[in-house]
Amino acid sequence: MRTNFLCALLFLTTISRAQTVPIGQWGTDDLLRVQQLTGKIDAAQSLTARPFFNSVLSDTLAVLPVSFSLKFNSHHPYGWNDAGMIMAKGLQTAVSAGVYAKVGPLSIQLMPEFYYAANPAYATTAGYGSNAGKSFQKLYPGQSSIRLHLGPVSIGASTENLWWGPGQFSSLMMSNNAPGFQHLTFNTTRPLKTPIGSFEWQLIVGKLNEDTSAAFENAYLKPSHPRNDWRYLNGIVLTYQPKFLPNFFFGVTRSEHLYQSDLDRKSGFIKKYLPVFVGSSPSANADASSIPSDGAFSFFGRWILPQHRAEFYLEYGYNDFKQNMRDFSVNANHSSAYIAGFKKIIALKNNQLLDLSGEITQMAQTTGYVVRNAGNWYEHAGVNQGFTHQNQILGAGSGLGNNVQTLQVKKINGLQQLGIKLQRIQQDPKGFGGNTNSLGMRDLQWNDLSIGFLGQQKFNRLLLSGELQLVHSKNYGWEKGNKMNLYSYIRCSYFF
């Protein structure tokens, strides 16, 4: 076992010639967690504010790996956490490459990404989907950044994808479901130790854009024609590991975004540019004439057990603020969502491991919608685009108001992996569209059941990974009838 894990650790160190380990790239997301649970990464790292930093690099110039990705859907759009790839039928491709340089406290990482999607027509319904009738291609700055490093903290400008919170398959606030957006960042690069425990954080201000002529993920893949104006985003994630509770992490995330043209209407530096540090008053929250904005927050916990090679975690959030304590006590779960999950590593014979992971993502409205409609997560009255960038949801990308249950088992032998994934998706089960007999809900429920096969293999300097899922959609598009979809995702990365 030691030989295989040293191989994996050496691989992680090699790709970390970059200042950060980009999210969703090079097969490293799960490897980081496995390495931590098996004692190869410091247990003081929360892994709840990524990208992961390699903070011990000396001055260097490096060529980053070249990656080529393919995504395919045979019947209808499916799949998430793929950055600039869009929800579409047919074949999509992505290419990324770059360089990294560090001189003293200054680092520059250039890693652009190019995407192309054939985007052919697919089966739509009255409630779901639309066809653009044209292919899609886009060049993004990708996982690029310029940073000034000051001990355990970093200040800089970046377009990297962010992942906030403890989730493995989804995150309520930030994930790599959408392409990375322009942002300024002030963050820790390693746990900041104090007499009461360790702290990690990331504070950002950024710019969110959209294509008002294209479909939106938070509008059931239909064009919504929102106000055509870029949005100012302020967000923060803060994680604390108490000194008296080793291996426990507690954290919060908070975001606030509003239209750029409304930004000048705000007064005061903090209220204008750093609203995450200002609570929304009950009167302002209820006043429809106030400056329209969209805010959300979550709190989370992660508990790792290195001796047992296991972890448990929970993230719980709100996309609407409580008016007062009475509001909280009477309807505590109004506008709420949560993610809960676990990971367990089991040692096998012949230097192999078994990785057992599970996660529940719950974003549908609670039963309280009957008397008080909260809307779904990632949409709010203040900002019509919702919590999106380039029409894609910034957080959990499974779909608007969806519930997801995931169980995954993988056999790991160094960098070689083979596994199976079972998944169930309830597509917006509390969505409106019915009559009073169904309490306003649609008459038909759309549920996806999938079985997937995972694999990863390293060939000298080439790392090949892939996923193949067979998806059964019952009452696809909330209309009677079942459909089958073949989903596949393949990534090939070459390391210099």
N, C-alpha and C positions, 0 to 999 in steps of 0.2 A: 504493500500500500504506500509505503514511504516513497518509493521510486516514482510511482505514478503521480503522486501529489507534488513532488519536487518538480516533475516535468510540467505540471499545470501551473505551478507557482512561477517557474522560469518563464513560461509563456506569458503569464500576466505581467511579469516584470519587463519582458521584451516589448510588449505592445505599449507599456506605460512609459516608453521613451517620450510619448506625448505627455503634456502636463496633466491632462485629464483622460480618463477612460470613458469615451463617449457612450451614451446610453443607446442600447439597441445595436451596437456595432461589435463585430469580432467575437461574438459568442461569450461575452464576459459578464453579462448581468447576473446570471445564475451562478457563474463560477465564483464571483465575489462572495456570495452568501455561503456557498459550499466551503470555500476556503476559510471563512470566518468560523463557521460551525465546527470545522475540524482543526481549529487552532492555528491556522497559517496566516490569518490577518488578525490584528489586535481587536480584542473584544470590546475595546472602548469606542470603536468606530460604529456609529449608529446606522450607517448606510441609508439614512432617511432624507438626505439632502445631496443628491447626486447631480452632476457627474462626480465620480470618485477621483480624488487628487493624488498624484504621485508627488509628494512635497519634498523629496530628498534628491531631486535631480541637480546635478552640477551643470555648468555651462555646456550646451550641446546643440547640435544641428542634426535633425533626423528626418528621413523620409517615412511618412506614415503608410500603413497598409492600404492597398488598393482593394476596394470591395465592389462586387457586382451582385445585384439582387434581382430576383424574378418573383413576381406574384401573379397568380392565375386564379380566376373564378369562372366556372363553366356556365352558371345560370344567372346569378345575381351578385351584387356587391356583398363582400364579407371580409372580415379580418381587420385588425387594428394594431396599434403600437408599431406603425411602420413609417413614421415621420411624414415625408412629403408625398408618399403614395396616397392615392385617392380611393374613395369607395366606388368601385367600378367593376363591371364584368370584363372578362378577357384578360389579356396579358399586359403586365406592367413591368418596367425595368428601372433600375436605379444604379448609378455609378458614383462612387466617392473616392477621393484620393487627397493627399495633402502633404504638408511639411510642417515641422515644428522647430522652433529655435528659442534658445534661452541664453540671455546674457545678463549676468548679475541678477537683480531682482525683476528684470523685465522678461516676459515670455510672449511669444507670438505663435499662434496655431492657425494655419490656414487649411481648411478641409471642406471645400465646396461639394455640393451634391446635385446631380442632374437626374431628373425624373422624366419618364415617357410612359404614357398609357394609351393604348389603342382606343379604349373607352367606347366599345360598340354598344348598340341599343340592347336593352334587357327588358324583361317583363316587368311592367309597372302596374300599379293599381290606383284606385281613387285616393287611397290614403298613403301610398308609399311610392317613392321613386320618380325620376324624371330622366329624360334622355337629352344629352347635350348635342348629339349629332356630329361631334368632332373629337379629334384626338386631343390629348393633353400633354404638354411638355413645359418644364419649368426648371430653371437653374436657381438654386438657393445657396446662400453663403455656407449653410450647413453647420458643421461642428467647428466653427472658427471663433477665435477669441484673441484679445490682447490684454495682458494682465500685468499689474505691478504687485509683487509679493512682498509683504512686510511681516516677516515671522510667520505666525500661524494664520494670518488673514490675507485676503487678496482683494484688490480693487481693479475693475476693468470693464471692458465692453465685450459683448459676446452675442453670438447667434446660436449657441449650443442648445440642444434639448435639455430640459430639466425634469427631474423626477423627485417629487416631494412626498414624504410619507413612507410607511413600512410595506406597502403592498408589493406582491410579486408580479401579478398579472394586470393589475389596474391600480390607479391612484385617483383619489377624488379631485385633487387640485392641479397637479402638474404631472405630465407623462410625455412619452415620445409618440403620442398618437398623431399630433399635428407637426408640421415642420417647425424648426426652431425659429424664434422671433428675435428681433433686435432688442437688446436690453443692456442696461448698466447694472453691475452687480458689486455688492460688498459682502463677502462671505468668508467663512473659515475654510482652511484647507486641511485642517486636522483638528481633533478635539482640543478645545481651549480649557486647560485644567485650572481650577480654582479650589480654595479650601472647602467649598461645599459640593464640589462635583465638576463635571465637564459640560461644556456648552458647545454646540454647533449651530450655525445659522447661515441663511442666505437672504439678503434684502435686495430686491430688484425694482427698477422702474423700466418700463418697456413700451413698445409700440406694436399694436395688433392691427392687422389688415384683413381685407376680405375681397372677394370677387362677387359683386352683387348680381352678376348675370348667371352665376353657377349655383348648383344645389348646395344646401347647407346640411351638415350632419345633424344639427339640432332642429331641423325642420322636416325630418323623415325623408331626407335626400330630395327635397323640392326647393326650387328657388323661392326665397322669401322677400326679396327686394327691400332690404332694410335701409335705413339712412346711410348714405354713402359718405362715410367719414371715418378716418382711422381713430383708434381708441388708445387712450393712455392707461397703462396698467401699472399698479403698484402691488407688490406681493412680498410676503415674508414667510419663512419657515424657521422655527426655533426649536431645538432639541436639547433636552437636559438629561444627563445621567447622574442621579444623586450619588454622592460618595458613600452613603450608608446603604445603598441598594445597587451593588454591582450587577451588571448585565441587564438592568432595567433602563429603558429609555422612555421619556415622556416628552411630547412635543405638541406644537400648535402650528397651523398654517392659516394665513389670512390673505385675501386678495380684494382689490377694489379696482374697477375700471369704468371709464366714462368716455364720452365722445370728446375729441380734441377741441372742437369748437365750444364745448361747455367748460373746458378747463379754465379759461380766463375769467369765468364768472365766479370762481372761487377766490376767497381772500385768505391771506395768511400762508406762509410757506409750508407748514406741516399739513394743514387741511388741504392745500392745493396739490402738493407733490408727494406727500407721504401720508395719505389718508388711512393707511392700515394701522397707524398709531392713534387714530382718533375714533372713538366710539360713535356710532350713529344714535342720535337722540331719538326718543320715542316720537316726538313731534315731527322731526325731519323724516323719519322712516315712514310715517303715515301720511305726510303731506305730498300730494300728487304734484303740486306746483314747485317743489324743490328741484334742485339740479339733478337730472336723471343719472343714476349710476347703478352699478351692479356689484354687489359684494357677497362674499362667502367666507366661511372659516371652518376649520376642523381641528379636532384634537385627537391625538393618537398615542398608542403605547406599543412598545416592542420589548419582548422578554426573550433573551437568548439563554440557552442552557448548554454551554460548551461541553460539559462532561457527558451530556446525553445527546449531543449533536442535534439539537432541536431548537425551534423557536416558535413563538406564538405572537400574534399581533392583532391590533384593532385600530381602525380609524373611523371616527364618527363626525359628521359635519352638518352644517346648516347653510342653505343659500338664501335665507331671509332672517333678519334679526328680530329678536323678541322685543315686544313693546315694553314689557315690565315683568316682574316676578309672577304676577297673576297669569299673564300670557304663557309663561314658561310652565307653570304648574298645571294649568288647565289643558294645554295642548303641547306637551313637551316634544313630541315627535313630528310636529308640523314642519314641513320643508326640510326634512332630514334625509340623510343617506349614510350608509356605512359600508366598510370593507373589513372582513375578518378572515384570518388565514393561519396556516401553520406550515412548517417544513421539518422533516425528520430525515436524518442521514443514518443509514444502517450499514455496518461493515459486512461485506461478503467475503467469500474465499477468493483466492487468486488476485489479491490486491484490488478488488473492485468494491464499489459502493452502490447502495440503493437509495435513491432520492425520492422521497414521498412528499408531495406538496398538495395543498388544497386551499381554496379561497372562495369566499362568498362576497359578491358585490350586490348591494341592494340600493337601487336608485328610484324605484317606483314610488309614487305617492303612498302615504299611509291611508288607512281607512277614514281618517279625519277629512279627506278631500270632499266627502259628501256635504259637510257643512262649511268647509273653508278650503277652497281650492288654492294650492300652493304653486301650481305649475310644476313642471319637471325640473330636475337639476339641469344646470347649464342654460337656463332661460329665465328671464326676469323682465318685468315691465319697463325698467329703466333703459336697457340697451337691447335693441332688437336682435342684434347678432348673437347674443348670448356669450358664453365664455368660450369663444372660438378664435382661431387664427387661420387665415386662408380657408375659411368655411369648415374647418375641422375642430372638433372638441379638444380642448387643451388637457382635460382630465381623462376620465374613464371613457375609452372610445368604443365600447360595445354598442352604443346607441342611446338615444334620448329616452330617459325614464326606464331603462332596462334593468333587469335582475339577471345575474350570471352566477352559475355554480360551476366550479372547475376542480377536477381531480387529475393529478398528473403523477406518473411513476416513471422514473428514469434509472437505467443502469449506467454507472459511470466508471470508466477505466482510464484515468488520466484525462486526456482531452477527447477521448472517444466516448460517445453517448448513444444510447438507444432507449426509446421510451414510448409511452402511450399516454394520450390525453383524452379525457372524457369531459364534455362540456354541455351545459344546458343554458339556453338564453330565453328568458321571457321578454318578448318585445313589447315594451310599454304596456304592461298589464292593467294599469289604471288610467289608460288614455281615454279621453272622451270621444264620443261618437255614437252612443246608444240612446235609448229612451229611458223613461222613468222606471220601467220594469227591471232594467239592469243597472239602476242607480247612475245612469249617465255613461256607463262604460260600454265599450264596443260589444256587440253580440258575439263576435268570434275572437278568440285569443290566438295570437301567433307565437308559437314556440319553436325554437331550433334545438335539435339534439344532434350532437356531433361526436364522432370518434376520430381521433387523430393519431398519427404515428410520427415520432420525432427521431432525428438522427444527427450525429456530428462525427466527423472523421478528419484527422490531420494527415496530410501527405507532404512530408518534408516542410516546405515553407507555405503550403497551401492548406487553408482550413475550409472545409465544406460542411455546411449545416443546412437542414431542411425540415419542413413540416408538411404533412399531407393529411387533410381532413375530409371526411365524408359527412356532409351536413344535410340532415332531413328537416325541412321547414314545413311544419304543420300550419295550415291556414296562412300561407305566405301572403304578406301584404294585408293581413286582416280580412282576407276573402277566402271563401270555402275552397279547399283543394290543397294538396300537398305537392311540394317541389323538392328535387334533389339538387345539391350543388357540390361540386368538387373544388376544394380550395387547396392551393399549394403555395408554399413560400420557400425559396431556395436562396442562400447567400454563399458566395465564394469570395474568400479574402486571401490576398497574397501578402506575405510579410517579407520585407527586405532585410 
